[in-house]
Amino acid sequence: MSNDDRMMNLEIKLAFVEKLVGDLDDVIREMSGHLEEVRGELKTLRERVNDEGNQTASPTDIELPPHY
């Protein structure tokens, strides 16, 4: 294999690696966006659970079923 052939093979491999890195960068950016959405939803759920946990019903607030 001549030096020119080796150089061409290396350039071809480099082109594929550059394409792969670009594709992986796109995936990471997309996943980062999804992660931020999930974090926002988790924060909302945590706040909702905390709000519901702080709202305790007193015995007078509880309605008895009609058969009592």
N, C-alpha and C positions, 0 to 999 in steps of 0.2 A: 504494500500500500504506500503510495507516494505521499509526500508532505502535503501536496495540494488536496488529495483525497481526504487525508486526515483533517485538514483544516476545514474542508467543506462539511464533513461529518460533525465536527465540533460546532460549526455555525448552525447547522440544522438542529442539533440538540439544544443549543442555546436558544434558538427561536422557540422551540417547544417549551423550554423551561420558562421563558419570559411570558408566553401565553398562559401557562399554568399558573404562574404567580399572579398575573392579572385576574384570571378567573377566580382564584382563591381569595384575592382581595375583595372582589365583588361579593362573594359568598359571606365573607366576614362582615362586610358593611351591612349586608341584608340581615344577617343574624343579630348584629348589634342593634339594628332598628327594632327587631322583634323582641329582643331582650329588654329594651327600654319600655316597650308596650307592656310586657309581662310585669315588669317592676311597678309600673303605674297601676296596673290592675291589682297587684298584690297589696300595694299601699292602700288602695281604696277598700279592699276586702278587710285588711287589718283595722282600718278606721271604723268600718261598719261593725265588725265584731266587738271592738272596744266600746263603741256607742251602745250596742245592744247589751253588753255586759254591765254597763253603768246604769241601765234602766231596769231597776228591780221593782217588781210590783208589790205593793203593800197588800196585806190580807183583805183590806176593805175594797181594793181595786179589782179583786178577782170575783167574777160573776159566777154564781152557782148555776148549774144546769137546771132547767125548769122542773125536773122531777124531784128536787129536794124540797 
